[in-house]
């Protein structure tokens, strides 16, 4: 799995709108209108729609 990147301020707000803490989630891929997130500590992945 690729290394995740820290979300921007706008992406952090979007992640927070889905009830997730932006401090704990990293973005590792944005494809086809989906944002793929990986948890910073557990490695769990989530997919949320982009803006």
PDB file of N, H, CA, C and O in Angstrom:
ATOM      1  N   UNK A   1       0.842  -1.175   0.000  1.00  0.00           N
ATOM      2  CA  UNK A   1       0.000   0.000   0.000  1.00  0.00           C
ATOM      3  C   UNK A   1       0.887   1.238   0.000  1.00  0.00           C
ATOM      4  O   UNK A   1       1.935   1.268   0.647  1.00  0.00           O
ATOM      5  N   UNK A   2       0.456   2.252  -0.730  1.00  0.00           N
ATOM      6  H   UNK A   2      -0.395   2.228  -1.255  1.00  0.00           H
ATOM      7  CA  UNK A   2       1.205   3.495  -0.783  1.00  0.00           C
ATOM      8  C   UNK A   2       1.106   4.248   0.534  1.00  0.00           C
ATOM      9  O   UNK A   2       0.189   4.042   1.329  1.00  0.00           O
ATOM     10  N   UNK A   3       2.070   5.116   0.734  1.00  0.00           N
ATOM     11  H   UNK A   3       2.815   5.282   0.088  1.00  0.00           H
ATOM     12  CA  UNK A   3       2.043   5.968   1.918  1.00  0.00           C
ATOM     13  C   UNK A   3       0.996   7.058   1.746  1.00  0.00           C
ATOM     14  O   UNK A   3       0.875   7.643   0.670  1.00  0.00           O
ATOM     15  N   UNK A   4       0.247   7.329   2.795  1.00  0.00           N
ATOM     16  H   UNK A   4       0.345   6.853   3.669  1.00  0.00           H
ATOM     17  CA  UNK A   4      -0.771   8.362   2.746  1.00  0.00           C
ATOM     18  C   UNK A   4      -0.183   9.749   2.901  1.00  0.00           C
ATOM     19  O   UNK A   4       0.912   9.919   3.436  1.00  0.00           O
ATOM     20  N   UNK A   5      -0.923  10.733   2.428  1.00  0.00           N
ATOM     21  H   UNK A   5      -1.813  10.595   1.993  1.00  0.00           H
ATOM     22  CA  UNK A   5      -0.521  12.130   2.545  1.00  0.00           C
ATOM     23  C   UNK A   5      -1.480  12.855   3.488  1.00  0.00           C
ATOM     24  O   UNK A   5      -2.662  12.519   3.572  1.00  0.00           O
ATOM     25  N   UNK A   6      -0.961  13.836   4.182  1.00  0.00           N
ATOM     26  H   UNK A   6      -0.001  14.109   4.114  1.00  0.00           H
ATOM     27  CA  UNK A   6      -1.774  14.646   5.088  1.00  0.00           C
ATOM     28  C   UNK A   6      -2.809  15.427   4.273  1.00  0.00           C
ATOM     29  O   UNK A   6      -2.460  16.031   3.259  1.00  0.00           O
ATOM     30  N   UNK A   7      -4.066  15.423   4.697  1.00  0.00           N
ATOM     31  H   UNK A   7      -4.349  14.933   5.520  1.00  0.00           H
ATOM     32  CA  UNK A   7      -5.087  16.146   3.940  1.00  0.00           C
ATOM     33  C   UNK A   7      -4.930  17.664   4.047  1.00  0.00           C
ATOM     34  O   UNK A   7      -4.447  18.182   5.054  1.00  0.00           O
ATOM     35  N   UNK A   8      -5.348  18.366   2.991  1.00  0.00           N
ATOM     36  H   UNK A   8      -5.741  17.945   2.173  1.00  0.00           H
ATOM     37  CA  UNK A   8      -5.339  19.822   3.003  1.00  0.00           C
ATOM     38  C   UNK A   8      -6.466  20.308   3.913  1.00  0.00           C
ATOM     39  O   UNK A   8      -7.256  19.506   4.410  1.00  0.00           O
ATOM     40  N   UNK A   9      -6.539  21.605   4.127  1.00  0.00           N
ATOM     41  H   UNK A   9      -5.897  22.257   3.723  1.00  0.00           H
ATOM     42  CA  UNK A   9      -7.573  22.170   4.998  1.00  0.00           C
ATOM     43  C   UNK A   9      -8.964  21.865   4.434  1.00  0.00           C
ATOM     44  O   UNK A   9      -9.868  21.492   5.181  1.00  0.00           O
ATOM     45  N   UNK A  10      -9.134  22.020   3.137  1.00  0.00           N
ATOM     46  H   UNK A  10      -8.399  22.324   2.530  1.00  0.00           H
ATOM     47  CA  UNK A  10     -10.439  21.747   2.510  1.00  0.00           C
ATOM     48  C   UNK A  10     -10.787  20.255   2.610  1.00  0.00           C
ATOM     49  O   UNK A  10     -11.928  19.902   2.910  1.00  0.00           O
ATOM     50  N   UNK A  11      -9.807  19.386   2.360  1.00  0.00           N
ATOM     51  H   UNK A  11      -8.880  19.673   2.116  1.00  0.00           H
ATOM     52  CA  UNK A  11     -10.036  17.949   2.464  1.00  0.00           C
ATOM     53  C   UNK A  11     -10.329  17.547   3.902  1.00  0.00           C
ATOM     54  O   UNK A  11     -11.139  16.652   4.142  1.00  0.00           O
ATOM     55  N   UNK A  12      -9.677  18.202   4.865  1.00  0.00           N
ATOM     56  H   UNK A  12      -9.018  18.930   4.671  1.00  0.00           H
ATOM     57  CA  UNK A  12      -9.928  17.906   6.279  1.00  0.00           C
ATOM     58  C   UNK A  12     -11.372  18.198   6.655  1.00  0.00           C
ATOM     59  O   UNK A  12     -12.004  17.424   7.374  1.00  0.00           O
ATOM     60  N   UNK A  13     -11.890  19.320   6.165  1.00  0.00           N
ATOM     61  H   UNK A  13     -11.377  19.949   5.581  1.00  0.00           H
ATOM     62  CA  UNK A  13     -13.286  19.650   6.421  1.00  0.00           C
ATOM     63  C   UNK A  13     -14.228  18.632   5.809  1.00  0.00           C
ATOM     64  O   UNK A  13     -15.252  18.290   6.401  1.00  0.00           O
ATOM     65  N   UNK A  14     -13.883  18.146   4.622  1.00  0.00           N
ATOM     66  H   UNK A  14     -13.051  18.424   4.141  1.00  0.00           H
ATOM     67  CA  UNK A  14     -14.708  17.142   3.948  1.00  0.00           C
ATOM     68  C   UNK A  14     -14.678  15.814   4.714  1.00  0.00           C
ATOM     69  O   UNK A  14     -15.710  15.162   4.871  1.00  0.00           O
ATOM     70  N   UNK A  15     -13.508  15.424   5.181  1.00  0.00           N
ATOM     71  H   UNK A  15     -12.670  15.954   5.053  1.00  0.00           H
ATOM     72  CA  UNK A  15     -13.373  14.185   5.961  1.00  0.00           C
ATOM     73  C   UNK A  15     -14.169  14.305   7.255  1.00  0.00           C
ATOM     74  O   UNK A  15     -14.831  13.354   7.671  1.00  0.00           O
ATOM     75  N   UNK A  16     -14.105  15.462   7.885  1.00  0.00           N
ATOM     76  H   UNK A  16     -13.567  16.234   7.547  1.00  0.00           H
ATOM     77  CA  UNK A  16     -14.821  15.680   9.140  1.00  0.00           C
ATOM     78  C   UNK A  16     -16.331  15.631   8.933  1.00  0.00           C
ATOM     79  O   UNK A  16     -17.064  15.232   9.838  1.00  0.00           O
ATOM     80  N   UNK A  17     -16.804  16.030   7.754  1.00  0.00           N
ATOM     81  H   UNK A  17     -16.208  16.354   7.019  1.00  0.00           H
ATOM     82  CA  UNK A  17     -18.245  15.992   7.477  1.00  0.00           C
ATOM     83  C   UNK A  17     -18.779  14.561   7.423  1.00  0.00           C
ATOM     84  O   UNK A  17     -19.987  14.353   7.528  1.00  0.00           O
ATOM     85  N   UNK A  18     -17.904  13.581   7.263  1.00  0.00           N
ATOM     86  H   UNK A  18     -16.922  13.750   7.178  1.00  0.00           H
ATOM     87  CA  UNK A  18     -18.303  12.170   7.285  1.00  0.00           C
ATOM     88  C   UNK A  18     -18.124  11.548   8.666  1.00  0.00           C
ATOM     89  O   UNK A  18     -18.220  10.330   8.820  1.00  0.00           O
ATOM     90  N   UNK A  19     -17.864  12.377   9.661  1.00  0.00           N
ATOM     91  H   UNK A  19     -17.786  13.366   9.537  1.00  0.00           H
ATOM     92  CA  UNK A  19     -17.763  11.891  11.029  1.00  0.00           C
ATOM     93  C   UNK A  19     -16.426  11.270  11.362  1.00  0.00           C
ATOM     94  O   UNK A  19     -16.316  10.531  12.340  1.00  0.00           O
ATOM     95  N   UNK A  20     -15.404  11.555  10.569  1.00  0.00           N
ATOM     96  H   UNK A  20     -15.493  12.156   9.774  1.00  0.00           H
ATOM     97  CA  UNK A  20     -14.069  11.010  10.803  1.00  0.00           C
ATOM     98  C   UNK A  20     -13.156  12.126  11.297  1.00  0.00           C
ATOM     99  O   UNK A  20     -13.371  13.296  10.980  1.00  0.00           O
ATOM    100  N   UNK A  21     -12.152  11.769  12.061  1.00  0.00           N
ATOM    101  H   UNK A  21     -11.977  10.818  12.318  1.00  0.00           H
ATOM    102  CA  UNK A  21     -11.195  12.744  12.566  1.00  0.00           C
ATOM    103  C   UNK A  21     -10.061  12.920  11.549  1.00  0.00           C
ATOM    104  O   UNK A  21      -9.321  11.968  11.299  1.00  0.00           O
ATOM    105  N   UNK A  22      -9.905  14.108  10.958  1.00  0.00           N
ATOM    106  H   UNK A  22     -10.506  14.881  11.161  1.00  0.00           H
ATOM    107  CA  UNK A  22      -8.865  14.315   9.943  1.00  0.00           C
ATOM    108  C   UNK A  22      -7.438  14.102  10.459  1.00  0.00           C
ATOM    109  O   UNK A  22      -6.527  13.840   9.673  1.00  0.00           O
ATOM    110  N   UNK A  23      -7.244  14.214  11.769  1.00  0.00           N
ATOM    111  H   UNK A  23      -7.983  14.427  12.408  1.00  0.00           H
ATOM    112  CA  UNK A  23      -5.908  13.992  12.331  1.00  0.00           C
ATOM    113  C   UNK A  23      -5.489  12.527  12.239  1.00  0.00           C
ATOM    114  O   UNK A  23      -4.297  12.217  12.243  1.00  0.00           O
ATOM    115  N   UNK A  24      -6.475  11.622  12.156  1.00  0.00           N
ATOM    116  H   UNK A  24      -7.443  11.874  12.153  1.00  0.00           H
ATOM    117  CA  UNK A  24      -6.183  10.189  12.163  1.00  0.00           C
ATOM    118  C   UNK A  24      -6.245   9.541  10.786  1.00  0.00           C
ATOM    119  O   UNK A  24      -5.918   8.362  10.652  1.00  0.00           O
ATOM    120  N   UNK A  25      -6.654  10.278   9.764  1.00  0.00           N
ATOM    121  H   UNK A  25      -6.920  11.236   9.872  1.00  0.00           H
ATOM    122  CA  UNK A  25      -6.815   9.696   8.429  1.00  0.00           C
ATOM    123  C   UNK A  25      -5.890  10.374   7.427  1.00  0.00           C
ATOM    124  O   UNK A  25      -5.740  11.595   7.435  1.00  0.00           O
ATOM    125  N   UNK A  26      -5.268   9.568   6.561  1.00  0.00           N
ATOM    126  H   UNK A  26      -5.389   8.576   6.554  1.00  0.00           H
ATOM    127  CA  UNK A  26      -4.386  10.063   5.515  1.00  0.00           C
ATOM    128  C   UNK A  26      -4.982   9.695   4.162  1.00  0.00           C
ATOM    129  O   UNK A  26      -5.664   8.678   4.040  1.00  0.00           O
ATOM    130  N   UNK A  27      -4.731  10.509   3.153  1.00  0.00           N
ATOM    131  H   UNK A  27      -4.176  11.335   3.251  1.00  0.00           H
ATOM    132  CA  UNK A  27      -5.247  10.259   1.807  1.00  0.00           C
ATOM    133  C   UNK A  27      -4.170   9.527   1.019  1.00  0.00           C
ATOM    134  O   UNK A  27      -3.046  10.014   0.899  1.00  0.00           O
ATOM    135  N   UNK A  28      -4.512   8.350   0.477  1.00  0.00           N
ATOM    136  H   UNK A  28      -5.425   7.954   0.575  1.00  0.00           H
ATOM    137  CA  UNK A  28      -3.529   7.655  -0.331  1.00  0.00           C
ATOM    138  C   UNK A  28      -3.925   7.544  -1.794  1.00  0.00           C
ATOM    139  O   UNK A  28      -3.106   7.135  -2.617  1.00  0.00           O
ATOM    140  N   UNK A  29      -5.162   7.899  -2.142  1.00  0.00           N
ATOM    141  H   UNK A  29      -5.827   8.231  -1.473  1.00  0.00           H
ATOM    142  CA  UNK A  29      -5.544   7.858  -3.549  1.00  0.00           C
ATOM    143  C   UNK A  29      -6.837   8.632  -3.745  1.00  0.00           C
ATOM    144  O   UNK A  29      -7.747   8.552  -2.920  1.00  0.00           O
ATOM    145  N   UNK A  30      -6.920   9.387  -4.849  1.00  0.00           N
ATOM    146  H   UNK A  30      -6.181   9.452  -5.520  1.00  0.00           H
ATOM    147  CA  UNK A  30      -8.164  10.040  -5.260  1.00  0.00           C
ATOM    148  C   UNK A  30      -8.422   9.614  -6.699  1.00  0.00           C
ATOM    149  O   UNK A  30      -7.721  10.036  -7.618  1.00  0.00           O
ATOM    150  N   UNK A  31      -9.448   8.763  -6.886  1.00  0.00           N
ATOM    151  H   UNK A  31     -10.018   8.420  -6.140  1.00  0.00           H
ATOM    152  CA  UNK A  31      -9.728   8.175  -8.191  1.00  0.00           C
ATOM    153  C   UNK A  31     -11.229   8.152  -8.437  1.00  0.00           C
ATOM    154  O   UNK A  31     -12.006   7.806  -7.547  1.00  0.00           O
ATOM    155  N   UNK A  32     -11.636   8.522  -9.652  1.00  0.00           N
ATOM    156  H   UNK A  32     -11.005   8.803 -10.375  1.00  0.00           H
ATOM    157  CA  UNK A  32     -13.030   8.402 -10.091  1.00  0.00           C
ATOM    158  C   UNK A  32     -14.024   9.012  -9.106  1.00  0.00           C
ATOM    159  O   UNK A  32     -15.075   8.429  -8.841  1.00  0.00           O
ATOM    160  N   UNK A  33     -13.697  10.176  -8.569  1.00  0.00           N
ATOM    161  H   UNK A  33     -12.843  10.650  -8.784  1.00  0.00           H
ATOM    162  CA  UNK A  33     -14.620  10.847  -7.662  1.00  0.00           C
ATOM    163  C   UNK A  33     -14.667  10.251  -6.269  1.00  0.00           C
ATOM    164  O   UNK A  33     -15.573  10.564  -5.498  1.00  0.00           O
ATOM    165  N   UNK A  34     -13.719   9.407  -5.933  1.00  0.00           N
ATOM    166  H   UNK A  34     -12.983   9.153  -6.560  1.00  0.00           H
ATOM    167  CA  UNK A  34     -13.647   8.806  -4.601  1.00  0.00           C
ATOM    168  C   UNK A  34     -12.320   9.152  -3.944  1.00  0.00           C
ATOM    169  O   UNK A  34     -11.280   9.204  -4.600  1.00  0.00           O
ATOM    170  N   UNK A  35     -12.372   9.386  -2.647  1.00  0.00           N
ATOM    171  H   UNK A  35     -13.217   9.344  -2.114  1.00  0.00           H
ATOM    172  CA  UNK A  35     -11.177   9.663  -1.863  1.00  0.00           C
ATOM    173  C   UNK A  35     -10.898   8.422  -1.012  1.00  0.00           C
ATOM    174  O   UNK A  35     -11.716   8.038  -0.177  1.00  0.00           O
ATOM    175  N   UNK A  36      -9.752   7.808  -1.228  1.00  0.00           N
ATOM    176  H   UNK A  36      -9.086   8.121  -1.906  1.00  0.00           H
ATOM    177  CA  UNK A  36      -9.369   6.610  -0.483  1.00  0.00           C
ATOM    178  C   UNK A  36      -8.508   7.027   0.696  1.00  0.00           C
ATOM    179  O   UNK A  36      -7.460   7.652   0.530  1.00  0.00           O
ATOM    180  N   UNK A  37      -8.967   6.673   1.889  1.00  0.00           N
ATOM    181  H   UNK A  37      -9.818   6.166   2.023  1.00  0.00           H
ATOM    182  CA  UNK A  37      -8.285   7.064   3.123  1.00  0.00           C
ATOM    183  C   UNK A  37      -7.703   5.837   3.803  1.00  0.00           C
ATOM    184  O   UNK A  37      -8.236   4.734   3.678  1.00  0.00           O
ATOM    185  N   UNK A  38      -6.629   6.032   4.511  1.00  0.00           N
ATOM    186  H   UNK A  38      -6.197   6.928   4.613  1.00  0.00           H
ATOM    187  CA  UNK A  38      -6.042   4.983   5.338  1.00  0.00           C
ATOM    188  C   UNK A  38      -5.845   5.554   6.733  1.00  0.00           C
ATOM    189  O   UNK A  38      -5.386   6.686   6.889  1.00  0.00           O
ATOM    190  N   UNK A  39      -6.197   4.762   7.756  1.00  0.00           N
ATOM    191  H   UNK A  39      -6.571   3.843   7.629  1.00  0.00           H
ATOM    192  CA  UNK A  39      -6.055   5.216   9.137  1.00  0.00           C
ATOM    193  C   UNK A  39      -4.586   5.257   9.506  1.00  0.00           C
ATOM    194  O   UNK A  39      -3.825   4.344   9.184  1.00  0.00           O
ATOM    195  N   UNK A  40      -4.202   6.304  10.170  1.00  0.00           N
ATOM    196  H   UNK A  40      -4.819   7.046  10.432  1.00  0.00           H
ATOM    197  CA  UNK A  40      -2.805   6.552  10.513  1.00  0.00           C
ATOM    198  C   UNK A  40      -2.198   5.459  11.399  1.00  0.00           C
ATOM    199  O   UNK A  40      -1.011   5.156  11.274  1.00  0.00           O
ATOM    200  N   UNK A  41      -2.991   4.870  12.284  1.00  0.00           N
ATOM    201  H   UNK A  41      -3.955   5.116  12.386  1.00  0.00           H
ATOM    202  CA  UNK A  41      -2.446   3.921  13.256  1.00  0.00           C
ATOM    203  C   UNK A  41      -2.826   2.472  12.975  1.00  0.00           C
ATOM    204  O   UNK A  41      -2.000   1.577  13.156  1.00  0.00           O
ATOM    205  N   UNK A  42      -4.058   2.223  12.536  1.00  0.00           N
ATOM    206  H   UNK A  42      -4.728   2.950  12.389  1.00  0.00           H
ATOM    207  CA  UNK A  42      -4.524   0.847  12.373  1.00  0.00           C
ATOM    208  C   UNK A  42      -4.356   0.303  10.966  1.00  0.00           C
ATOM    209  O   UNK A  42      -4.329  -0.914  10.783  1.00  0.00           O
ATOM    210  N   UNK A  43      -4.242   1.181   9.952  1.00  0.00           N
ATOM    211  H   UNK A  43      -4.264   2.170  10.101  1.00  0.00           H
ATOM    212  CA  UNK A  43      -4.115   0.726   8.579  1.00  0.00           C
ATOM    213  C   UNK A  43      -5.450   0.429   7.911  1.00  0.00           C
ATOM    214  O   UNK A  43      -5.485  -0.010   6.762  1.00  0.00           O
ATOM    215  N   UNK A  44      -6.550   0.665   8.626  1.00  0.00           N
ATOM    216  H   UNK A  44      -6.521   1.022   9.559  1.00  0.00           H
ATOM    217  CA  UNK A  44      -7.885   0.447   8.066  1.00  0.00           C
ATOM    218  C   UNK A  44      -8.116   1.433   6.921  1.00  0.00           C
ATOM    219  O   UNK A  44      -7.670   2.578   6.990  1.00  0.00           O
ATOM    220  N   UNK A  45      -8.817   0.989   5.860  1.00  0.00           N
ATOM    221  H   UNK A  45      -9.179   0.059   5.803  1.00  0.00           H
ATOM    222  CA  UNK A  45      -9.084   1.865   4.725  1.00  0.00           C
ATOM    223  C   UNK A  45     -10.550   2.212   4.649  1.00  0.00           C
ATOM    224  O   UNK A  45     -11.402   1.436   5.083  1.00  0.00           O
ATOM    225  N   UNK A  46     -10.850   3.376   4.099  1.00  0.00           N
ATOM    226  H   UNK A  46     -10.158   4.006   3.747  1.00  0.00           H
ATOM    227  CA  UNK A  46     -12.221   3.852   3.872  1.00  0.00           C
ATOM    228  C   UNK A  46     -12.242   4.554   2.530  1.00  0.00           C
ATOM    229  O   UNK A  46     -11.231   5.092   2.077  1.00  0.00           O
ATOM    230  N   UNK A  47     -13.400   4.542   1.902  1.00  0.00           N
ATOM    231  H   UNK A  47     -14.221   4.104   2.269  1.00  0.00           H
ATOM    232  CA  UNK A  47     -13.606   5.276   0.650  1.00  0.00           C
ATOM    233  C   UNK A  47     -14.801   6.199   0.847  1.00  0.00           C
ATOM    234  O   UNK A  47     -15.887   5.762   1.227  1.00  0.00           O
ATOM    235  N   UNK A  48     -14.579   7.496   0.578  1.00  0.00           N
ATOM    236  H   UNK A  48     -13.696   7.851   0.269  1.00  0.00           H
ATOM    237  CA  UNK A  48     -15.663   8.463   0.667  1.00  0.00           C
ATOM    238  C   UNK A  48     -15.722   9.224  -0.654  1.00  0.00           C
ATOM    239  O   UNK A  48     -14.691   9.381  -1.307  1.00  0.00           O
ATOM    240  N   UNK A  49     -16.890   9.697  -1.065  1.00  0.00           N
ATOM    241  H   UNK A  49     -17.728   9.569  -0.534  1.00  0.00           H
ATOM    242  CA  UNK A  49     -16.977  10.493  -2.288  1.00  0.00           C
ATOM    243  C   UNK A  49     -16.263  11.833  -2.122  1.00  0.00           C
ATOM    244  O   UNK A  49     -16.261  12.415  -1.038  1.00  0.00           O
ATOM    245  N   UNK A  50     -15.661  12.311  -3.205  1.00  0.00           N
ATOM    246  H   UNK A  50     -15.663  11.838  -4.086  1.00  0.00           H
ATOM    247  CA  UNK A  50     -14.967  13.607  -3.139  1.00  0.00           C
ATOM    248  C   UNK A  50     -15.959  14.747  -3.291  1.00  0.00           C
ATOM    249  O   UNK A  50     -17.157  14.538  -3.481  1.00  0.00           O
ATOM    250  N   UNK A  51     -15.431  15.942  -3.202  1.00  0.00           N
ATOM    251  H   UNK A  51     -14.457  16.111  -3.048  1.00  0.00           H
ATOM    252  CA  UNK A  51     -16.261  17.151  -3.249  1.00  0.00           C
ATOM    253  C   UNK A  51     -16.939  17.312  -4.566  1.00  0.00           C
ATOM    254  O   UNK A  51     -17.674  18.278  -4.768  1.00  0.00           O
TER     255      UNK A  51
END
